[in-house]
Amino acid sequence: MINEPERKIVRAACPHDCPDTCAMLVTVEGGRAVRVAGDPTHPFTRGTLCTKVANYEQRTHSPDRLQSPLRRVGAKGAGEEARFERISWDDALDEIATRFRALAASPEGAETIMPYSYCGTMGFVQSESMDRRFFHRLGASLLDRTICASAGAAGYDATNGARIGTDPERFADARLIILWGTNTITSNVHLWPFILEAKHKGARVVAIDPRRTRTADQCDEHVALLPGTDAALALSLMHVIFAEGLQDQDYLDRYAVGADELKQSARDYAPARVAEICGIEAETIVRLAREYATTRPAVIRLNYGMQRHAGGGMAVRTVVCLPAVTGAWRDAAGGALLSSSSAFPVNHDALKRPDLLPSPAPRTLNMSQLGDALTKVSDPPVRALYVYNSNPAAVAPDQAKVLEGLRRDDLFTVVHEQFMTDTCDFADIILPATTQLEHFDLHKAYGHLYLTVNERAIAPLHESKPNTEVFRLLAARLGFEEECFKDSDEEIARQAIDVQHPALEGITLELLRERGWMRLNVPETYAPFAEGNFPMPSGKCELRNARLELQGLPAVPEFIPPRESHRSAPELARRFPLALISPAAHAFLNSSFANLPKQLRQERRPFVEINPEDATARRISDGDRVRVSNERGSCELTAVVTTRARPGVAVSPSVWWNKLSPGNTNINQLTSQTVTDMGGGATFYDALVEIELLD
């Protein structure tokens, strides 16, 4: 790396919640980051960064960064920095420690303290180490981190045992690629060159998505099914495959259990019936089934959009039965990929130190039901909330209840943040946080097979501190004497990969820091389930999973419809006839980047896409101001009349900050706290709404 007196280039990793986990090069001049670029030597990043991160140095040096600790002196939710006064770090930490100590000593105990975090950063060090140690030792409530991926993870694991799948670098060799519930160009852009390479070799690419996305525009075919009907479509594909004898019976006999039961279940999903459920043509189902079963290699890239409804876990479980049915796992370029995260052997116990928990263990609160946790009487009630790596006032479902809870005068709220987010508006204490360029971390990926190190490029700006340092300081104030609270960030990273496992053979923190990134020690031609070896009790792909019955779920895949749909809730659908989905905006990553000038210019304004048929029926024209509403709440948006939204579906890309939205509310006014069938996940795409023209 270049290291001159006034200029150096530092190896870094993108920290955000994206499969790509890019290797970055940060140019620093005179102590200031002046450029961030993708590492051209990294086999997946290939020298490019997405539109969200390409100007990351501007995020770090933004004049809007929080600069010092603040204490609230005005009303909660006012949203004006004038409502806060500047205080010292000592004063802020002393107040937090005093409040936490008193709550822990109270008859209700430390369970009244609720940590709230997700993947504002995804590094081992800053996301899931010292914070867990601190709250475990304190005895605070545990947090079930379900807001994004838990349903899909549970569903995938129920079939295959762990989130291991096709090496994305092998997609270039596939002959058929099905992009199922993934807008790859927006949410997984570094996979796209491998897909283009496959297309140039003659592969067909099919998008299955309720919305015609940027990705669907570039595919050979777009199947626009209704939201939440993916499992029905997958079962119908298997109906055709089994009926026509196109299954790989040898693979099923050797490496799967429950094939006969799955075949029996699929008989109920004839294309004619499922075409009505999904809102597509029966001929499309038959043709796609035949193509998938007879093309080798064939790979399915699915993403987490399909699991954000009542039957989301089962939907993922069902889709990932397909590669076993057709034997697609035999090929390195075949199979399926949801996440590569389980391919990384990580010492989670060393990171999080669950041994510090009291006995019995504290209760667990589901982050997808934050509104209920803060507003309903629980035993004990939540009396303190510590928010980091997240912005729940904007991103949590059932927003009206969340904001009601955050307004409580008796709730002590701490927010550790980089910018004055919507959640900061409700804080009692705000702590300024570092960005990725100002601290050390180590990252795995969930979209490729490389570990990537993040070196600190510049000193922390203003008075900002990383998560690890804040929790060390709080631990000291609370008298926690365990040696683990003295671990440096580098020691934590070393502990994370201190695992005796073939995939980590030859990989050390020292080598990672020297090279910037290293591929897991797996074969270059990686086909994890070519000969079975599923990480299941049976060692096989479990098309029938008896353990699901203990959870009250079908052992063999079935279609579980959305809670809010014309079929499952006809009375509700009469009042709110449009199915709402709120996928990722192209320039935002959840609510990250949603306050930056470049990204705001790209997204322009909060909007909702509505099909011309639905718009005409409501006398709505393109560009009109509309109200989108249901029983939970409403928000004001700009109507975009377009065939990108299929009839009966409304699409509002997210997540906009409330304070930057009309009426100071966003689309999560309309989403529900009800959770998925597996994993307790959020059901953001399980909402019926109506849209009306505003005067």
Residue pairs with C-beta under 8 A, 6 or more apart in sequence:
1 8
1 9
1 10
1 11
2 8
2 9
3 9
6 29
6 30
7 27
7 28
7 29
8 27
8 28
9 25
9 26
9 27
9 28
10 25
10 26
10 28
10 455
10 456
10 457
11 23
11 24
11 25
11 26
11 39
11 453
11 454
11 455
11 513
11 516
11 517
12 23
12 24
12 25
12 26
12 36
12 436
12 437
12 454
12 455
12 457
13 21
13 22
13 23
13 24
13 123
13 436
13 441
13 442
13 443
13 452
13 453
13 454
13 517
14 20
14 21
14 22
14 24
14 49
14 53
14 56
14 436
14 443
15 120
15 121
15 122
15 123
15 126
15 436
15 441
15 443
15 454
16 52
16 53
16 119
16 120
16 121
16 122
16 589
16 592
17 118
17 119
17 120
17 122
17 148
17 589
17 590
18 50
18 187
18 188
18 447
18 589
19 187
19 188
19 191
19 339
19 340
19 445
19 446
19 447
19 448
20 44
20 45
20 50
20 188
20 189
20 190
20 191
20 445
20 447
20 448
21 122
21 443
21 444
21 445
21 446
21 447
21 448
21 450
21 452
22 38
22 39
22 42
22 44
22 45
22 49
22 50
22 53
22 190
22 452
23 38
23 39
23 41
23 42
23 45
23 450
23 452
23 516
23 517
24 36
24 37
24 38
24 39
24 45
24 49
24 53
24 56
25 36
25 37
25 38
25 39
26 33
26 35
26 36
26 57
26 437
26 457
27 33
27 34
27 35
27 36
27 37
28 34
28 457
28 458
31 458
31 459
32 61
32 458
33 57
33 60
33 61
33 437
33 457
33 458
34 57
35 57
36 49
36 53
36 54
36 55
36 56
36 57
36 437
37 47
37 49
38 45
38 46
38 47
38 48
38 49
39 45
39 47
39 516
39 517
40 46
40 47
42 450
42 452
42 516
42 517
43 169
43 450
43 519
44 168
44 169
44 190
44 445
44 447
44 448
44 450
45 190
46 190
46 193
48 189
48 190
49 56
50 189
51 586
51 587
51 599
51 602
52 587
52 588
52 589
52 592
52 593
52 599
55 596
55 598
56 435
56 436
56 437
57 437
58 596
58 598
59 418
59 435
59 593
59 596
60 435
60 436
60 437
60 438
60 458
60 461
61 461
62 419
62 596
64 419
64 420
64 595
65 418
65 419
65 432
65 461
65 462
65 464
66 417
66 418
66 419
66 420
66 424
66 430
66 432
66 433
66 462
66 464
67 432
67 461
67 462
67 463
67 464
68 86
68 87
68 432
68 462
68 463
69 86
69 87
69 88
69 89
69 91
69 92
69 429
69 430
69 431
69 432
69 463
70 81
70 84
70 85
70 86
70 87
70 427
70 429
70 430
71 84
71 85
71 87
71 91
71 92
71 95
71 428
71 429
72 83
72 84
72 427
72 428
72 429
72 430
73 83
73 84
73 85
74 80
74 82
74 83
74 84
75 83
76 406
76 407
76 408
76 409
76 425
76 426
77 403
77 406
77 407
77 425
77 426
78 425
79 422
79 425
79 659
79 664
81 420
84 430
89 463
89 465
89 473
92 429
92 431
93 470
93 473
93 474
93 477
94 477
95 429
96 386
96 414
96 429
96 474
97 474
97 477
97 478
99 384
99 412
100 110
100 113
100 138
100 384
100 474
100 478
101 478
103 109
103 110
103 112
103 113
103 383
103 384
104 110
104 113
104 138
104 139
106 112
108 380
108 381
108 383
109 139
109 380
110 138
110 139
110 140
110 362
111 139
111 140
111 141
111 362
111 363
111 380
112 141
112 380
112 381
112 382
112 383
112 384
113 135
113 138
113 140
113 141
113 382
113 383
113 384
113 385
113 386
114 140
114 141
114 143
114 365
114 373
114 382
114 384
114 385
114 386
115 131
115 135
115 140
115 141
115 143
115 386
115 388
116 143
116 367
116 370
116 385
116 386
116 387
116 388
116 390
116 392
117 127
117 131
117 143
117 145
117 387
117 388
117 389
117 390
118 145
118 147
118 148
118 367
118 389
118 390
119 127
119 148
119 389
120 127
120 388
120 389
120 390
120 391
120 592
121 127
121 389
121 436
121 441
121 467
122 443
123 441
123 442
123 443
123 454
124 346
124 351
124 441
124 442
124 443
124 444
124 492
124 493
124 496
125 439
125 440
125 441
125 442
125 468
125 489
125 492
125 493
125 496
126 389
126 439
126 441
126 466
126 467
126 468
126 489
127 389
127 467
128 348
128 351
128 352
129 351
129 352
129 468
129 492
129 496
130 467
130 468
130 471
130 472
130 475
130 485
130 487
130 492
131 388
131 467
131 468
131 471
132 351
132 352
132 353
132 354
133 352
133 353
133 356
133 471
133 475
133 482
133 484
133 485
134 471
134 474
134 475
134 480
134 485
135 142
135 386
136 352
136 353
136 354
136 356
136 357
137 353
137 356
137 475
137 480
137 482
137 485
138 478
139 357
139 358
139 362
140 362
141 362
141 363
141 364
141 365
141 382
142 361
142 362
142 363
142 364
142 365
143 364
143 365
143 367
144 150
144 364
144 365
144 366
144 367
144 680
145 367
146 366
146 367
146 368
146 675
146 679
146 680
146 681
146 682
147 367
147 368
147 395
147 396
147 681
147 682
148 304
148 681
148 682
149 304
149 307
149 339
149 681
150 676
150 678
150 679
150 680
150 681
151 307
151 308
151 312
151 313
151 316
151 676
151 677
151 678
151 679
151 680
151 681
152 302
152 304
152 306
152 307
152 312
152 313
152 316
152 338
152 339
152 679
152 681
153 163
153 338
153 339
153 679
154 313
154 678
154 679
154 681
155 307
155 312
155 313
155 314
155 315
155 316
155 317
155 318
155 320
155 678
155 679
156 163
156 316
156 317
156 320
156 338
156 339
157 163
158 313
158 317
158 542
158 545
158 547
158 548
158 678
159 317
159 320
159 321
159 324
159 541
159 542
159 543
159 545
160 320
160 529
160 534
160 535
160 536
160 541
161 534
161 535
161 536
161 542
162 342
162 535
163 338
163 339
163 340
163 341
163 342
163 343
163 446
164 340
164 342
164 343
164 528
164 529
164 535
165 335
165 336
165 337
165 338
165 339
165 340
165 528
166 299
166 332
166 333
166 334
166 335
166 336
166 337
167 332
167 340
167 448
167 449
167 522
167 526
168 191
168 194
168 301
168 337
168 340
168 447
168 448
169 194
169 448
170 194
170 299
170 332
170 333
170 525
170 526
171 177
171 191
171 194
171 195
171 198
171 299
171 301
171 333
172 194
172 195
172 197
172 198
172 201
172 333
173 198
173 201
173 297
173 332
173 333
174 198
174 203
174 297
174 298
174 299
174 333
174 334
175 198
175 202
175 203
175 204
175 295
175 296
175 297
175 298
175 333
176 203
176 204
176 205
176 206
176 291
176 292
176 295
176 297
176 298
176 299
177 195
177 198
177 203
177 204
177 205
177 206
177 298
177 299
177 301
178 205
178 206
178 208
178 292
178 298
178 299
178 300
178 301
179 195
179 205
179 206
179 207
179 208
179 209
179 215
179 219
179 301
180 208
180 209
180 230
180 300
180 301
180 302
180 303
180 306
180 319
181 208
181 209
181 230
181 302
181 303
181 304
181 305
181 306
182 188
182 209
182 215
182 301
182 302
182 303
182 305
183 209
183 211
183 213
183 214
183 215
183 216
183 303
183 305
183 583
183 584
184 191
184 192
184 195
184 215
184 301
185 192
185 213
185 214
185 215
185 218
186 213
186 214
186 215
186 583
186 584
186 585
186 586
187 303
187 584
188 301
188 303
188 447
190 447
190 448
191 301
191 447
192 215
195 203
195 205
198 205
199 205
199 220
204 220
204 221
204 291
204 295
205 218
205 219
205 220
205 221
206 219
206 220
206 221
206 222
206 223
206 288
207 213
207 215
207 216
207 219
207 221
207 222
207 223
208 222
208 223
208 225
208 230
208 233
209 215
209 216
209 222
209 223
209 224
209 225
209 305
210 224
210 225
210 226
210 227
210 579
210 581
210 645
210 646
210 649
210 651
211 224
211 581
211 583
211 609
211 644
211 645
211 646
211 649
211 651
212 222
212 224
212 643
212 644
212 645
212 646
213 583
213 644
214 586
216 222
223 233
223 280
223 284
223 288
224 279
224 280
224 646
225 233
225 278
225 279
225 280
226 277
226 278
226 279
226 565
226 579
226 646
226 648
226 649
227 309
227 562
227 579
227 581
227 649
227 685
227 686
228 309
228 310
228 311
228 312
228 315
228 561
228 562
228 565
228 579
228 685
228 686
229 274
229 277
229 278
229 279
229 559
229 561
230 306
230 315
230 318
230 319
231 311
231 314
231 315
231 317
231 318
231 319
231 557
231 558
231 559
231 560
232 269
232 274
232 277
232 278
232 559
233 274
233 278
233 280
233 285
234 315
234 318
234 319
234 321
234 322
234 557
235 265
235 266
235 268
235 269
235 274
235 318
235 557
235 558
235 559
236 266
236 269
236 270
236 271
236 273
236 274
236 278
236 285
236 289
237 285
237 288
237 289
237 292
237 322
238 262
238 263
238 266
238 269
238 289
238 321
238 322
238 325
239 266
239 267
239 269
239 270
239 271
239 274
239 289
240 246
240 271
240 285
240 286
240 289
240 290
240 293
241 247
241 289
241 292
241 293
241 325
241 326
242 263
242 266
242 267
242 325
244 289
244 290
244 293
246 289
246 290
246 293
246 294
246 326
247 259
247 293
247 325
247 326
247 327
248 325
248 326
248 327
248 330
250 327
251 324
251 326
251 327
251 329
251 330
252 259
252 324
252 325
252 327
252 543
253 259
254 531
254 532
255 324
255 329
255 529
255 531
255 532
255 534
255 540
255 541
256 324
256 540
256 541
256 542
256 543
257 538
257 540
257 541
257 542
257 543
257 544
258 542
258 543
258 544
258 545
258 555
258 556
259 325
259 543
261 543
261 544
261 555
261 556
262 321
262 325
262 543
262 544
262 556
262 557
264 556
265 556
265 557
265 558
269 559
271 282
271 283
271 285
271 286
272 282
274 282
274 285
275 281
275 282
275 284
275 285
277 559
277 561
277 567
278 285
279 646
279 648
292 298
292 322
292 326
293 325
293 326
296 328
296 331
296 334
297 328
297 331
297 332
297 333
297 334
298 323
298 326
298 328
298 334
299 328
299 333
299 334
299 335
299 336
299 337
300 319
300 320
300 322
300 323
300 328
300 335
300 336
300 337
301 336
301 337
302 316
302 319
302 320
302 336
302 337
302 338
303 338
304 338
305 581
305 583
305 685
306 312
306 315
306 316
306 319
307 313
307 315
307 316
307 676
307 681
308 676
308 681
308 682
308 683
308 684
308 685
308 686
309 315
309 562
309 563
309 676
309 683
309 685
309 686
310 560
310 561
310 562
310 563
310 674
310 676
310 677
310 683
310 686
311 559
311 560
311 561
311 562
311 676
311 677
312 676
312 677
312 678
312 681
312 683
313 676
313 677
313 678
313 679
313 681
314 553
314 554
314 557
314 558
314 559
314 560
314 677
314 678
315 560
316 338
317 545
317 557
317 678
318 557
318 559
319 336
320 336
320 338
321 541
321 543
321 557
322 328
322 336
323 329
323 334
323 335
323 336
323 529
324 529
324 541
324 543
325 543
328 334
328 335
328 336
329 335
329 527
329 528
329 529
329 530
329 541
330 527
330 530
331 527
331 530
332 525
332 526
332 527
332 530
334 527
335 527
335 528
335 529
337 447
339 446
339 447
340 445
340 446
340 447
340 448
340 449
341 444
341 445
341 446
342 535
343 449
343 503
343 520
343 522
343 528
344 444
344 445
344 451
344 503
344 520
345 497
345 499
345 501
345 503
345 504
346 444
346 496
346 497
346 499
347 495
347 496
347 497
347 498
347 499
349 355
350 495
350 496
350 498
351 492
351 495
351 496
353 482
353 484
356 482
356 484
365 373
365 382
366 373
366 675
366 680
367 392
367 396
368 396
368 397
368 673
368 675
368 680
368 681
368 682
369 673
369 675
370 392
370 396
370 402
370 405
371 396
371 397
371 398
371 399
371 400
371 401
371 402
371 404
371 405
371 673
372 401
372 673
373 382
373 405
374 382
374 385
374 401
374 402
374 404
374 405
374 406
374 408
374 411
375 401
375 404
375 405
382 405
382 411
383 410
383 411
383 412
384 411
384 412
384 413
384 414
385 406
385 411
385 412
385 413
385 414
386 413
386 414
386 416
387 413
387 414
387 415
387 416
387 417
387 423
387 427
388 415
388 416
388 417
388 433
388 467
389 467
390 423
391 417
391 421
391 422
391 423
391 590
391 591
391 657
392 402
392 406
392 423
393 399
393 402
393 403
393 406
393 421
393 422
393 423
393 425
393 426
393 658
394 421
394 422
394 423
394 591
394 594
394 655
394 656
394 657
394 658
394 666
394 668
395 590
395 591
395 655
395 668
396 402
396 668
397 668
397 671
397 672
397 673
397 682
397 683
397 684
398 632
398 668
398 671
398 672
398 673
399 633
399 658
399 665
399 666
399 668
399 669
399 671
400 632
400 633
400 669
401 673
402 668
403 426
405 411
406 413
406 423
406 426
407 426
412 428
413 426
413 427
413 428
413 429
414 427
414 428
414 429
414 430
414 431
415 421
415 423
415 424
415 426
415 427
415 429
415 430
415 431
416 430
416 431
416 433
416 467
416 470
417 423
417 424
417 430
417 431
417 432
417 433
418 432
418 433
418 434
418 435
418 464
419 595
420 430
421 591
421 595
421 657
422 591
422 657
422 658
422 659
424 430
425 659
431 465
431 470
432 462
432 463
432 464
432 465
433 464
433 465
433 466
433 467
434 460
434 461
434 464
434 465
434 466
435 464
436 454
437 456
437 457
437 458
438 456
438 457
438 458
438 459
438 460
438 461
438 464
438 466
439 454
439 456
439 460
439 466
439 468
439 489
440 454
440 455
440 456
440 489
440 490
440 493
441 453
441 454
441 489
441 493
442 451
442 452
442 453
442 454
442 493
442 496
442 497
442 509
442 512
443 451
443 452
443 453
443 454
444 451
445 452
449 519
449 520
449 522
449 526
450 517
450 518
450 519
450 520
451 497
451 507
451 512
451 517
451 518
451 520
452 512
452 516
452 517
453 493
453 509
453 512
453 513
453 516
453 517
455 513
460 466
465 473
466 489
468 489
468 492
471 485
472 485
472 486
475 485
476 485
487 495
490 509
493 509
494 509
497 504
497 507
497 508
497 509
502 521
503 520
503 521
503 522
504 520
504 521
505 521
506 521
507 518
507 520
507 521
511 518
512 518
529 541
532 539
532 540
532 541
533 539
534 540
534 541
534 542
536 542
543 556
543 557
544 555
544 556
545 555
546 555
548 554
548 555
549 555
551 678
553 677
553 678
560 677
561 567
561 568
562 568
562 579
562 683
562 685
562 686
563 569
563 672
563 674
563 683
563 686
564 572
564 573
564 576
564 579
564 672
564 686
564 687
564 688
565 573
565 579
565 688
566 573
566 577
566 648
569 688
572 631
572 688
573 688
575 690
576 629
576 630
576 631
576 688
576 689
576 690
577 648
577 688
577 690
578 610
578 614
578 648
578 649
578 650
578 688
578 689
578 690
578 691
579 648
579 649
579 650
579 687
579 688
580 628
580 649
580 650
580 651
580 652
580 667
580 670
580 685
580 687
580 688
580 689
581 649
581 650
581 651
581 652
581 684
581 685
582 651
582 652
582 653
582 654
582 655
582 667
582 668
582 671
582 684
582 685
583 651
583 653
583 654
584 590
584 653
584 654
585 594
585 603
585 653
585 654
585 655
585 656
586 602
586 603
586 653
587 593
587 598
587 599
587 600
587 602
587 603
588 594
588 599
588 603
588 653
588 654
588 655
588 656
590 654
590 655
591 655
591 656
591 657
593 599
594 600
594 603
594 655
594 656
594 657
594 660
595 657
595 660
600 660
603 653
603 656
605 638
606 635
606 637
606 638
606 652
606 656
606 661
606 662
606 666
606 667
607 637
607 638
607 639
607 640
607 652
607 653
608 626
608 628
608 637
608 638
608 639
608 640
608 650
608 651
608 652
608 691
609 640
609 641
609 642
609 644
609 645
609 650
609 651
609 652
610 618
610 620
610 639
610 640
610 641
610 642
610 645
610 650
610 691
611 641
611 642
611 643
611 645
611 646
611 647
611 648
611 649
612 641
612 642
612 643
613 647
614 645
614 647
614 648
614 650
614 691
615 621
615 622
615 639
615 641
618 691
618 692
618 693
619 693
620 626
620 639
620 641
620 691
620 693
621 639
621 641
622 639
622 640
622 641
622 642
623 638
623 639
623 640
624 638
624 639
624 693
624 694
625 636
625 637
625 638
625 639
625 662
625 693
625 694
626 636
626 637
626 638
626 639
626 691
626 692
626 693
626 694
627 634
627 635
627 636
627 691
627 692
627 694
628 634
628 635
628 636
628 637
628 650
628 652
628 667
628 670
628 689
628 690
628 691
629 635
629 670
629 689
629 690
629 692
630 670
630 687
630 688
630 689
630 690
632 669
632 670
632 671
632 672
633 665
633 669
633 670
634 665
634 669
634 670
635 661
635 662
635 663
635 665
635 666
635 667
635 669
635 670
636 661
636 662
636 663
636 665
636 694
637 652
637 662
637 667
639 691
644 651
645 651
650 689
650 691
652 667
654 666
654 667
654 668
655 666
655 667
655 668
656 666
656 667
657 666
658 664
658 665
658 666
668 684
670 687
670 689
671 682
671 683
671 684
671 687
672 683
672 686
672 687
674 683
674 686
675 681
675 682
675 683
676 682
676 683
